[in-house]
Amino acid sequence: MLVPVLFALCAAFSNALATVLQRKAALSVPRSDHLRAGLMLDLLRHPVWLAGIAAVVAAAVCQAVALATGPLTVVQPLFVLELPLTLVIATVLLRRRLPRSGWAAVAAVVTGLAVALVAAAPDGDRTQVPMDHWIPALIVCTAALVGLVTAGLRRPEGRARAACFGLATAVAYATTAALMKTSMHTLDDGGLTAFLTTWQTYGFALYGAAALFLLEHAMQAGPLVASQPALTLGDAGVSLALGITVYGEAVRTGWWLLPQLLGVLLIAAGVLALARLPLAGTLAGEDRPAEARTETAP
C-alpha cells in the first residue's frame, strides 16, 4: 500500500496547490447566475489559473499512478486532506496565519482519516470491470450529476447552490477516478494503443472536464462552508461506494463500523471548522464587494 498512499498524498498536495492558484484567478473574473462557457475563456487569460492547471495535471498523473497500484477505497478517501493542505499552502503563499482552532481542525481531519481507514481496512484491487457493473453505476452517477446541477440552478446564489454544485463536482470527480483506474490498468497491460482505444479513457476525460467546469462554478456559487464539505465528503463517499459496487473492494463491517463512523465524524467536524475560517472565506471570495461579484449586464 505504500506506493498508492504516497502518490495519493502527492496528488492531494498538487490539488491543494491548484485550488489556491485557481481560486485566486477565479476571484478576478465576473460572477454569473448561470453556467457559462465564457468563464473558462476568461480564466485562460490569467497565468495564475494556467499554473493551477499545471498543478492539476501533476495531480492527475500522481492520482493515476495511485489508482493503478491501489484500491479506489484507499486512494480517493486520502483526498479529504486536500482542504487542510489548501489552507496550509495558502498561509505560505498569502502570508497568512492559521489560528489554533485551524490547526486543531487539521488534526481532527488527519486523525479521523487515519481512524476510518485503519478501521475499514479496504481490500481488493480488481483490474477489469464487466459492463454489467459499469452500466448501472454510470447511469446512477450521471442522473445524480444532472439532478444536482438542475437543483443548483433553480436556487439563488448562496449556500444551497454552492452545496449542490459542490456535491455535483464530487460525483464527477469520483466517477472520473473510477474510470481512470480501469484505463491505467489497460495502459499497463496493453500499452498506449489499448489505452487510447478503451472507452473508459474517454469517459474519465469527459467526467474530468465536467468536474473542472462545475468546480469553477461551485467556487462562485456561495460560501466555502457550503461547497467544500459537500465536495470533500461527497468525493470520498461516492468513491467508496464505487469501489465496493464496481470494483468489488471490501471494507470491514460489524463492530468495526463504530470506529469508522467516529473517523467520519471527526473528518466532517474538521472540514466544517476549516471551511468556516476567515482564510477559507478569503480564498472563496466571500469578502469581495458585492459589485465585484456580479457579472455586468450588457
Backbone as numpy.savetxt, mean C-alpha at the origin, in Angstrom:
# Nx Ny Nz CAx CAy CAz Cx Cy Cz
13.36 -17.77 5.22 12.55 -16.56 5.22 13.40 -15.28 5.22
14.71 -15.41 5.42 15.54 -14.23 5.56 15.53 -13.35 4.32
15.66 -13.98 3.14 15.72 -13.22 1.89 14.42 -12.46 1.63
13.26 -13.10 1.66 12.02 -12.35 1.42 11.77 -11.26 2.44
12.12 -11.51 3.70 11.92 -10.50 4.74 12.80 -9.28 4.48
14.07 -9.52 4.17 14.99 -8.40 3.92 14.55 -7.58 2.72
14.16 -8.25 1.64 13.75 -7.52 0.44 12.40 -6.83 0.66
11.53 -7.43 1.46 10.26 -6.77 1.78 10.50 -5.50 2.59
11.45 -5.56 3.51 11.79 -4.37 4.31 12.40 -3.28 3.43
13.25 -3.69 2.49 13.82 -2.72 1.55 12.73 -2.09 0.69
11.75 -2.89 0.29 10.64 -2.38 -0.51 9.81 -1.39 0.31
9.57 -1.71 1.59 8.80 -0.81 2.45 9.53 0.51 2.62
10.85 0.46 2.78 11.64 1.69 2.90 11.56 2.52 1.62
11.72 1.87 0.47 11.66 2.60 -0.80 10.29 3.21 -1.02
9.25 2.46 -0.66 7.90 3.00 -0.78 7.69 4.20 0.14
8.27 4.12 1.34 8.15 5.23 2.27 8.83 6.48 1.72
10.02 6.30 1.17 10.72 7.43 0.54 9.90 7.98 -0.61
9.34 7.08 -1.42 8.52 7.52 -2.55 7.30 8.31 -2.07
6.71 7.86 -0.97 5.53 8.55 -0.44 5.85 9.98 -0.06
6.97 10.18 0.63 7.36 11.53 1.04 7.57 12.41 -0.19
8.28 11.89 -1.19 8.56 12.68 -2.39 7.29 12.94 -3.20
6.44 11.92 -3.34 5.22 12.07 -4.13 4.23 13.01 -3.46
4.13 12.94 -2.15 3.20 13.82 -1.46 3.67 15.26 -1.53
4.95 15.45 -1.48 5.48 16.82 -1.62 5.11 17.38 -2.98
5.19 16.55 -4.03 4.82 17.01 -5.37 3.31 17.17 -5.49
2.53 16.25 -4.90 1.08 16.29 -5.03 0.48 17.54 -4.40
1.16 18.07 -3.37 0.64 19.26 -2.70 0.79 20.52 -3.55
1.58 20.43 -4.61 1.84 21.62 -5.43 0.96 21.69 -6.67
0.05 20.74 -6.84 -0.85 20.77 -8.00 -2.28 21.00 -7.53
-3.15 21.53 -8.41 -4.53 21.81 -8.02 -5.28 20.55 -7.64
-6.18 20.67 -6.68 -7.03 19.56 -6.28 -8.33 19.59 -7.07
-8.97 18.42 -7.16 -10.20 18.32 -7.93 -11.20 17.43 -7.23
-12.47 17.69 -7.45 -13.53 16.86 -6.88 -13.79 15.61 -7.71
-13.10 15.46 -8.83 -13.34 14.35 -9.73 -12.02 13.68 -10.09
-12.08 12.39 -10.46 -10.89 11.73 -11.00 -10.53 12.37 -12.33
-9.27 12.70 -12.53 -8.89 13.35 -13.77 -7.49 12.90 -14.18
-7.34 12.56 -15.45 -6.05 12.12 -15.97 -5.05 13.27 -15.95
-5.55 14.52 -15.99 -4.67 15.68 -16.00 -3.81 15.78 -14.76
-4.25 15.16 -13.66 -3.44 15.17 -12.45 -2.09 14.54 -12.70
-2.06 13.41 -13.43 -0.79 12.74 -13.71 0.10 13.60 -14.60
-0.50 14.33 -15.55 0.28 15.21 -16.42 0.89 16.35 -15.63
0.13 16.88 -14.67 0.67 17.94 -13.80 1.87 17.43 -13.01
1.74 16.22 -12.46 2.80 15.67 -11.62 4.06 15.35 -12.41
3.90 14.98 -13.68 5.05 14.64 -14.51 5.99 15.82 -14.71
5.49 17.04 -14.47 6.32 18.23 -14.64 7.19 18.50 -13.40
7.02 17.71 -12.34 7.74 17.96 -11.10 8.86 16.93 -10.91
10.14 17.36 -10.87 11.26 16.44 -10.67 11.15 15.63 -9.38
10.59 16.26 -8.33 10.45 15.54 -7.06 9.54 14.34 -7.24
8.46 14.50 -7.99 7.54 13.39 -8.22 8.22 12.30 -9.04
9.04 12.70 -10.02 9.77 11.72 -10.82 10.77 10.95 -9.96
11.40 11.63 -8.99 12.28 10.93 -8.06 11.49 9.94 -7.22
10.28 10.33 -6.87 9.41 9.41 -6.15 9.08 8.19 -6.97
8.86 8.38 -8.26 8.57 7.26 -9.15 9.78 6.32 -9.23
10.99 6.89 -9.24 12.20 6.05 -9.25 12.25 5.20 -7.99
11.87 5.78 -6.87 11.83 5.01 -5.62 10.75 3.93 -5.68
9.64 4.23 -6.36 8.59 3.24 -6.55 9.11 2.05 -7.36
9.89 2.34 -8.40 10.47 1.28 -9.24 11.40 0.41 -8.41
12.25 1.06 -7.59 13.15 0.29 -6.72 12.35 -0.58 -5.76
11.27 -0.02 -5.22 10.42 -0.79 -4.31 9.79 -1.98 -5.02
9.37 -1.76 -6.28 8.75 -2.85 -7.04 9.74 -4.00 -7.29
10.99 -3.64 -7.57 12.01 -4.68 -7.80 12.23 -5.48 -6.52
12.36 -4.78 -5.40 12.56 -5.46 -4.12 11.35 -6.31 -3.76
10.16 -5.78 -4.01 8.95 -6.53 -3.72 8.86 -7.77 -4.59
9.25 -7.64 -5.85 9.21 -8.78 -6.76 10.12 -9.90 -6.27
11.32 -9.54 -5.82 12.25 -10.55 -5.30 11.68 -11.19 -4.05
11.09 -10.37 -3.17 10.50 -10.90 -1.94 9.37 -11.87 -2.24
8.50 -11.51 -3.19 7.37 -12.37 -3.53 7.82 -13.64 -4.24
8.91 -13.56 -4.97 9.42 -14.74 -5.67 10.07 -15.73 -4.72
10.45 -15.27 -3.54 11.18 -16.14 -2.61 10.43 -16.42 -1.31
9.26 -15.82 -1.12 8.54 -16.03 0.13 7.04 -15.95 -0.04
6.27 -16.39 0.97 4.81 -16.38 0.90 4.24 -14.97 0.88
3.13 -14.81 0.19 2.41 -13.54 0.16 2.00 -13.11 1.55
1.65 -14.07 2.40 1.18 -13.78 3.76 2.31 -13.31 4.69
3.55 -13.44 4.25 4.68 -12.90 5.01 5.11 -11.56 4.43
5.24 -11.50 3.11 5.79 -10.31 2.45 4.89 -9.09 2.61
3.62 -9.20 2.25 2.75 -8.04 2.22 2.46 -7.44 3.59
2.24 -8.23 4.65 2.04 -7.61 5.97 3.19 -6.74 6.43
4.41 -7.03 5.96 5.56 -6.21 6.35 5.45 -4.78 5.84
4.56 -4.55 4.87 4.40 -3.21 4.33 3.62 -2.28 5.28
3.13 -2.82 6.40 2.53 -1.90 7.38 3.61 -1.00 7.99
4.87 -1.38 7.82 5.97 -0.54 8.32 6.17 0.70 7.46
5.47 0.78 6.35 5.67 1.91 5.45 5.34 3.25 6.10
4.23 3.32 6.85 3.86 4.59 7.48 4.88 5.02 8.53
5.29 4.15 9.48 6.35 4.56 10.40 7.61 5.01 9.69
8.02 4.26 8.66 9.21 4.65 7.92 9.01 5.97 7.19
7.81 6.20 6.68 7.52 7.47 6.00 7.74 8.64 6.92
7.23 8.55 8.14 7.35 9.66 9.08 8.79 9.84 9.56
9.49 8.73 9.74 10.90 8.84 10.14 11.71 9.51 9.03
11.48 9.11 7.78 12.17 9.73 6.65 11.81 11.21 6.54
10.53 11.52 6.77 10.08 12.91 6.70 10.76 13.77 7.76
11.01 13.20 8.93 11.70 13.99 9.96 13.11 14.37 9.52
13.71 13.51 8.70 15.07 13.79 8.22 15.03 14.77 7.05
14.19 14.47 6.04 14.16 15.30 4.84 13.54 16.68 5.10
12.56 16.73 5.98 11.89 17.99 6.27 12.41 18.66 7.54
13.39 18.03 8.16 14.00 18.56 9.39 12.95 18.84 10.47
12.11 17.86 10.66 11.10 17.93 11.71 11.49 17.01 12.86
10.69 17.07 13.93 10.95 16.24 15.10 9.73 15.38 15.38
9.96 14.09 15.56 8.88 13.17 15.90 8.72 13.16 17.41
7.54 13.50 17.94 7.35 13.56 19.40 7.42 12.17 20.03
7.47 12.14 21.35 7.53 10.86 22.05 6.33 9.98 21.72
5.16 10.62 21.60 3.96 9.86 21.27 4.11 9.20 19.89
4.83 9.88 18.99 5.07 9.31 17.68 5.98 8.10 17.74
7.04 8.17 18.52 7.93 7.03 18.67 7.22 5.87 19.36
6.33 6.20 20.32 5.55 5.14 20.98 4.65 4.44 19.97
4.07 5.23 19.06 3.21 4.65 18.02 4.03 3.77 17.07
5.23 4.22 16.71 6.12 3.42 15.87 6.42 2.08 16.56
6.71 2.15 17.86 6.99 0.93 18.62 5.78 0.00 18.64
4.58 0.58 18.73 3.36 -0.23 18.75 3.18 -0.96 17.42
3.43 -0.27 16.31 3.29 -0.90 15.00 4.30 -2.04 14.84
5.55 -1.78 15.18 6.60 -2.79 15.03 6.32 -3.99 15.93
5.96 -3.71 17.19 5.67 -4.80 18.11 4.46 -5.61 17.67
3.41 -4.89 17.26 2.21 -5.58 16.81 2.46 -6.45 15.60
3.26 -5.95 14.67 3.58 -6.73 13.47 4.35 -7.99 13.85
5.33 -7.85 14.74 6.12 -9.00 15.16 5.25 -10.04 15.86
4.38 -9.59 16.76 3.51 -10.51 17.48 2.58 -11.23 16.51
1.97 -10.48 15.58 1.02 -11.08 14.64 1.69 -12.11 13.74
2.87 -11.78 13.22 3.54 -12.71 12.30 4.06 -13.95 13.02
4.60 -13.77 14.23 5.08 -14.93 14.97 3.92 -15.84 15.34
2.81 -15.25 15.76 1.65 -16.05 16.14 1.01 -16.72 14.92
0.97 -16.04 13.79 0.35 -16.61 12.59 1.23 -17.66 11.94
2.56 -17.47 12.01 3.52 -18.39 11.39 3.09 -18.81 9.99
2.95 -17.85 9.05 2.49 -18.18 7.70 3.38 -19.23 7.06
2.75 -20.11 6.30 3.49 -21.21 5.68 2.91 -21.49 4.30
3.76 -22.01 3.42 3.32 -22.37 2.07 3.85 -21.39 1.05
4.21 -21.89 -0.10 4.73 -21.01 -1.15 4.47 -21.62 -2.51
3.19 -21.76 -2.88 2.81 -22.31 -4.18 3.34 -21.39 -5.29
3.88 -21.97 -6.33 4.46 -21.17 -7.41 3.48 -20.89 -8.54
2.52 -21.78 -8.75 1.54 -21.59 -9.82 0.14 -21.77 -9.27
-0.81 -21.02 -9.82 -2.19 -21.01 -9.33 -3.13 -21.37 -10.47
-4.03 -22.32 -10.29 -4.98 -22.67 -11.35 -5.99 -21.55 -11.57
-6.56 -21.51 -12.75 -7.50 -20.46 -13.12 -8.75 -20.46 -12.26
-9.16 -21.63 -11.76 -10.36 -21.65 -10.93 -10.13 -21.00 -9.57
-8.88 -20.68 -9.25 -8.58 -19.86 -8.08 -8.52 -18.38 -8.45
-7.96 -18.10 -9.62 -7.79 -16.72 -10.04 -9.13 -16.04 -10.36
-9.98 -16.71 -11.10 -11.20 -16.07 -11.60 -12.07 -15.51 -10.48
-12.46 -16.30 -9.46 -13.29 -15.71 -8.41 -12.57 -14.63 -7.62
-11.25 -14.79 -7.42 -10.50 -13.79 -6.67 -10.48 -12.45 -7.40
-10.23 -12.49 -8.72 -10.17 -11.25 -9.50 -11.55 -10.61 -9.63
-12.59 -11.43 -9.72 -13.95 -10.89 -9.79 -14.28 -10.13 -8.50
-13.98 -10.74 -7.37 -14.27 -10.11 -6.08 -13.45 -8.84 -5.90
-12.15 -8.91 -6.21 -11.28 -7.73 -6.03 -11.68 -6.59 -6.95
-11.99 -6.90 -8.20 -12.39 -5.86 -9.15 -13.72 -5.24 -8.74
-14.67 -6.06 -8.30 -15.96 -5.54 -7.85 -15.79 -4.64 -6.63
-14.92 -5.06 -5.71 -14.66 -4.23 -4.53 -14.01 -2.91 -4.92
-13.09 -2.98 -5.87 -12.40 -1.78 -6.34 -13.39 -0.79 -6.95
-14.24 -1.27 -7.84 -15.23 -0.41 -8.49 -16.22 0.14 -7.48
-16.66 -0.71 -6.56 -17.61 -0.27 -5.55 -17.05 0.81 -4.64
-15.81 0.65 -4.23 -15.19 1.65 -3.34 -14.97 2.98 -4.05
-14.51 2.92 -5.30 -14.32 4.17 -6.06 -15.65 4.87 -6.26
-16.69 4.12 -6.61 -18.01 4.70 -6.81 -18.53 5.33 -5.52
-18.35 4.63 -4.41 -18.79 5.16 -3.12 -18.03 6.44 -2.77
-16.72 6.45 -3.07 -15.92 7.64 -2.79 -16.34 8.84 -3.61
-16.63 8.61 -4.89 -17.03 9.71 -5.76 -18.38 10.30 -5.37
-19.21 9.52 -4.70 -20.53 10.00 -4.28 -20.47 10.82 -3.00
-19.30 10.89 -2.39 -19.15 11.63 -1.15 -18.31 12.88 -1.36
-18.58 13.93 -0.58 -17.77 15.15 -0.72 -16.37 14.93 -0.18
-15.49 15.84 -0.49 -14.12 15.75 0.00 -14.12 15.67 1.52
-13.36 14.73 2.07 -13.32 14.56 3.51 -12.93 13.14 3.88
-13.21 12.77 5.12 -12.79 11.49 5.65 -13.37 10.30 4.89
-14.66 10.34 4.60 -15.31 9.20 3.95 -14.71 8.94 2.57
-14.53 10.02 1.79 -13.95 9.85 0.45 -12.51 9.35 0.55
-11.74 9.92 1.46 -10.34 9.50 1.62 -10.26 8.03 2.03
-11.15 7.60 2.92 -11.14 6.20 3.36 -11.50 5.26 2.21
-12.48 5.65 1.40 -12.88 4.82 0.25 -11.74 4.70 -0.75
-11.11 5.82 -1.10 -10.00 5.77 -2.05 -8.80 5.03 -1.45
-8.56 5.22 -0.14 -7.46 4.51 0.50 -7.66 3.01 0.49
-8.89 2.57 0.78 -9.17 1.14 0.77 -9.15 0.58 -0.65
-9.63 1.37 -1.62 -9.57 0.94 -3.02 -8.11 0.78 -3.45
-7.26 1.70 -3.04 -5.83 1.59 -3.33 -5.25 0.33 -2.72
-5.68 0.01 -1.50 -5.20 -1.19 -0.82 -5.57 -2.45 -1.60
-6.81 -2.52 -2.07 -7.25 -3.67 -2.86 -6.41 -3.80 -4.13
-6.16 -2.67 -4.78 -5.36 -2.69 -6.01 -3.92 -3.13 -5.73
-3.34 -2.63 -4.65 -1.98 -3.03 -4.30 -1.89 -4.53 -3.98
-2.85 -5.04 -3.20 -2.83 -6.44 -2.83 -3.00 -7.34 -4.05
-3.90 -6.96 -4.96 -4.11 -7.74 -6.18 -2.86 -7.70 -7.06
-2.22 -6.53 -7.13 -0.97 -6.41 -7.87 0.07 -7.38 -7.34
0.21 -7.43 -6.01 1.20 -8.31 -5.40 0.91 -9.78 -5.69
-0.36 -10.15 -5.62 -0.73 -11.54 -5.87 -0.39 -11.95 -7.31
-0.70 -11.08 -8.27 -0.39 -11.37 -9.67 1.11 -11.34 -9.93
1.80 -10.39 -9.28 3.24 -10.28 -9.46 3.96 -11.54 -8.98
3.46 -12.14 -7.93 4.10 -13.35 -7.39 4.16 -14.45 -8.45
3.04 -14.70 -9.11 3.03 -15.72 -10.17 3.94 -15.32 -11.33
3.92 -14.04 -11.70 4.76 -13.57 -12.81 6.23 -13.78 -12.51
6.64 -13.51 -11.28 8.05 -13.67 -10.93 8.47 -15.14 -10.94
7.57 -16.02 -10.50 7.88 -17.45 -10.59 7.97 -17.89 -12.05
7.11 -17.32 -12.90 7.16 -17.62 -14.34 8.48 -17.16 -14.94
8.92 -15.96 -14.55 10.21 -15.43 -15.02 11.35 -16.35 -14.59
11.28 -16.82 -13.36 12.35 -17.68 -12.83 12.36 -19.03 -13.53
11.19 -19.58 -13.83 11.10 -20.91 -14.43 11.27 -20.91 -15.95
10.66 -19.88 -16.61 10.63 -19.92 -18.08 11.39 -18.81 -18.78
11.96 -17.88 -18.02 12.72 -16.81 -18.62 11.86 -15.63 -19.06
12.49 -14.68 -19.75 11.83 -13.44 -20.13 10.67 -13.67 -21.09
10.83 -14.58 -22.02 9.75 -14.82 -22.98 8.48 -15.30 -22.28
8.63 -16.24 -21.37 7.47 -16.74 -20.62 6.86 -15.63 -19.77
7.72 -14.78 -19.19 7.25 -13.66 -18.36 6.40 -12.70 -19.17
6.84 -12.42 -20.41 6.15 -11.46 -21.26 4.91 -12.04 -21.93
4.73 -13.34 -21.87 3.58 -13.94 -22.52 2.54 -14.47 -21.54
2.80 -14.35 -20.24 1.80 -14.78 -19.26 0.87 -13.63 -18.94
-0.41 -13.90 -18.79 -1.40 -12.84 -18.57 -1.22 -12.16 -17.22
-0.64 -12.85 -16.24 -0.47 -12.24 -14.93 0.46 -11.03 -14.96
1.42 -11.04 -15.89 2.33 -9.89 -16.02 1.56 -8.63 -16.37
0.66 -8.74 -17.33 -0.12 -7.57 -17.75 -1.21 -7.25 -16.73
-1.63 -8.28 -16.00 -2.60 -8.05 -14.93 -2.01 -7.22 -13.82
-0.80 -7.56 -13.37 -0.23 -6.78 -12.27 0.18 -5.38 -12.74
0.55 -5.23 -14.01 0.84 -3.90 -14.53 -0.42 -3.03 -14.52
-1.55 -3.61 -14.90 -2.81 -2.88 -14.93 -3.26 -2.48 -13.53
-3.26 -3.45 -12.61 -3.68 -3.15 -11.24 -2.68 -2.21 -10.55
-1.40 -2.34 -10.89 -0.40 -1.45 -10.31 -0.61 -0.01 -10.75
-0.92 0.19 -12.03 -1.20 1.54 -12.53 -2.45 2.10 -11.85
-3.47 1.25 -11.67 -4.69 1.69 -10.99 -4.39 2.08 -9.55
-3.53 1.32 -8.89 -3.18 1.63 -7.50 -2.48 2.98 -7.41
-1.55 3.24 -8.31 -0.83 4.52 -8.31 -1.79 5.68 -8.57
-2.69 5.51 -9.53 -3.67 6.54 -9.86 -4.57 6.84 -8.67
-5.06 5.78 -8.01 -5.96 5.97 -6.88 -5.23 6.55 -5.67
-3.97 6.18 -5.51 -3.19 6.71 -4.39 -3.07 8.22 -4.46
-2.81 8.75 -5.66 -2.67 10.19 -5.81 -3.98 10.90 -5.43
-5.12 10.30 -5.78 -6.39 10.92 -5.43 -6.74 10.72 -3.97
-6.31 9.61 -3.38 -6.53 9.41 -1.95 -5.79 10.45 -1.14
-4.60 10.85 -1.63 -3.82 11.87 -0.94 -4.57 13.19 -0.87
-5.31 13.48 -1.92 -5.97 14.78 -2.01 -7.44 14.74 -1.57
-7.96 13.56 -1.28 -9.39 13.42 -1.00 -9.78 13.85 0.41
-8.85 13.74 1.36 -9.21 14.06 2.73 -8.04 13.82 3.66
-8.27 13.85 4.97 -7.18 13.75 5.94 -6.49 12.39 5.92
-5.22 12.40 6.23 -4.41 11.19 6.24 -4.94 10.19 7.26
-5.51 10.68 8.35 -6.01 9.79 9.40 -7.14 8.91 8.88
-7.75 9.29 7.77 -8.80 8.47 7.16 -8.24 7.54 6.09
-7.37 8.05 5.22 -6.88 7.25 4.09 -5.78 6.28 4.47
-4.84 6.68 5.33 -3.68 5.83 5.59 -4.01 4.55 6.35
-4.82 4.60 7.42 -5.19 3.34 8.06 -5.91 2.39 7.11
-6.79 2.93 6.28 -7.49 2.09 5.32 -6.52 1.46 4.34
-5.54 2.23 3.89 -4.54 1.72 2.96 -3.63 0.69 3.62
-3.10 1.03 4.79 -2.14 0.16 5.47 -2.77 -1.16 5.90
-3.87 -1.08 6.63 -4.51 -2.28 7.14 -5.22 -3.04 6.02
-5.77 -2.31 5.06 -6.47 -2.96 3.95 -5.53 -3.79 3.09
-4.36 -3.26 2.79 -3.38 -3.98 1.97 -2.98 -5.28 2.66
-2.67 -5.20 3.97 -2.27 -6.40 4.70 -3.41 -7.41 4.77
-4.63 -6.92 5.03 -5.78 -7.82 5.17 -6.15 -8.51 3.87
-6.22 -7.74 2.77 -6.57 -8.33 1.48 -5.47 -9.27 1.00
-4.22 -8.90 1.23 -3.10 -9.78 0.84 -3.15 -11.09 1.61
-3.48 -11.01 2.89 -3.61 -12.22 3.69 -4.70 -13.12 3.12
-5.84 -12.52 2.78 -6.95 -13.29 2.22 -6.57 -13.92 0.89
-5.86 -13.17 0.03 -5.45 -13.71 -1.27 -4.40 -14.80 -1.11
-3.50 -14.61 -0.15 -2.49 -15.64 0.08 -3.11 -16.97 0.49
-4.15 -16.90 1.33 -4.81 -18.11 1.81 -5.70 -18.74 0.75
-6.52 -17.91 0.09 -7.51 -18.45 -0.85 -6.95 -18.76 -2.22
-5.99 -17.96 -2.69 -5.44 -18.17 -4.03 -4.21 -19.07 -4.01
-3.28 -18.79 -3.10 -2.03 -19.53 -3.08 -2.02 -20.70 -2.10
-3.10 -20.87 -1.36 -3.17 -22.01 -0.45 -2.22 -21.92 0.72
-1.79 -20.70 1.07 -0.92 -20.53 2.23 -1.74 -20.71 3.51
-1.06 -21.02 4.60 -1.76 -21.33 5.85 -1.22 -20.50 7.00
-2.10 -20.15 7.93 -1.70 -19.50 9.18 -2.27 -20.32 10.33
-1.66 -20.18 11.49 -2.11 -20.95 12.65 -3.46 -20.43 13.14
-4.29 -21.32 13.58 -5.61 -20.96 14.10 -5.70 -21.39 15.57
-6.91 -21.60 16.06 -7.08 -22.00 17.45 -6.74 -20.85 18.38
-6.10 -21.16 19.49 -5.78 -20.11 20.46 -4.76 -19.11 19.93
-4.05 -19.49 18.84 -3.10 -18.56 18.24 -3.78 -17.32 17.67
-5.09 -17.40 17.45 -5.82 -16.24 16.96 -5.82 -15.10 17.97
-5.71 -15.40 19.24 -5.71 -14.35 20.27 -4.48 -13.45 20.17
-3.25 -13.99 20.16 -2.10 -13.09 19.96 -2.10 -12.43 18.59
-2.64 -13.11 17.57 -2.75 -12.46 16.26 -3.65 -11.23 16.34
-4.78 -11.38 17.04 -5.70 -10.26 17.21 -5.04 -9.14 18.01
-4.29 -9.51 19.04 -3.58 -8.50 19.83 -2.60 -7.74 18.95
-1.87 -8.46 18.09 -0.93 -7.81 17.20 -1.62 -6.85 16.24
-2.76 -7.29 15.68 -3.51 -6.42 14.77 -4.01 -5.17 15.48
-4.47 -5.33 16.72 -4.95 -4.17 17.49 -3.81 -3.19 17.77
-2.63 -3.71 18.10 -1.47 -2.83 18.31 -1.11 -2.09 17.04
-1.13 -2.80 15.90 -0.83 -2.16 14.62 -1.85 -1.07 14.33
-3.13 -1.38 14.49 -4.18 -0.41 14.20 -4.05 0.83 15.09
-3.80 0.61 16.39 -3.65 1.74 17.31 -2.44 2.59 16.93
-1.33 1.94 16.57 -0.14 2.68 16.18 -0.32 3.47 14.90
-0.96 2.84 13.91 -1.20 3.52 12.63 -2.12 4.72 12.82
-3.18 4.55 13.59 -4.10 5.66 13.84 -3.39 6.81 14.56
-2.56 6.46 15.54 -1.83 7.50 16.27 -0.85 8.23 15.36
-0.15 7.50 14.52 0.80 8.12 13.60 0.08 9.02 12.59
-1.07 8.57 12.11 -1.81 9.35 11.12 -2.35 10.65 11.69
-2.48 10.72 13.03 -2.99 11.94 13.67 -1.90 12.96 13.97
-0.63 12.57 13.80 0.47 13.49 14.11 0.46 14.69 13.18
0.83 15.87 13.68 0.90 17.05 12.81 1.79 16.85 11.60
2.90 16.10 11.76 3.79 15.84 10.63 3.07 15.07 9.54
2.25 14.08 9.94 1.48 13.31 8.97 0.48 14.22 8.26
-0.14 15.13 9.01 -1.07 16.08 8.41 -0.39 16.99 7.42
0.84 17.39 7.72 1.60 18.24 6.81 1.90 17.50 5.50
2.30 16.24 5.62 2.58 15.45 4.43 1.34 15.25 3.57
0.18 15.21 4.24 -1.07 15.00 3.50 -1.67 16.30 2.99
-1.04 17.45 3.32 -1.54 18.72 2.83 -2.72 19.26 3.61
-2.94 18.78 4.85 -4.09 19.23 5.62 -3.92 20.64 6.16
-2.70 21.18 6.06 -2.48 22.55 6.53 -2.44 23.55 5.39
-2.82 23.10 4.18 -2.81 24.02 3.03 -4.00 24.95 3.10
-3.83 26.18 2.62 -4.95 27.09 2.56 -6.05 26.54 1.68
-7.28 26.88 2.00 -8.44 26.34 1.27 -8.38 26.68 -0.21
-7.92 27.90 -0.53 -7.89 28.30 -1.92 -6.84 27.54 -2.71
-5.83 26.99 -2.00 -4.78 26.24 -2.68 -5.17 24.80 -2.92
-6.28 24.38 -2.29 -6.67 22.98 -2.38 -7.64 22.71 -3.51
-8.23 23.70 -4.04 -9.30 23.50 -5.02 -8.84 23.89 -6.40
-9.17 23.08 -7.36 -8.81 23.38 -8.75 -9.63 24.57 -9.24
-8.96 25.50 -9.86 -9.64 26.68 -10.37 -10.49 26.33 -11.57
-11.72 26.80 -11.52 -12.62 26.52 -12.64 -12.24 27.35 -13.84
-12.40 26.84 -15.03 -12.03 27.58 -16.24 -12.99 28.76 -16.45
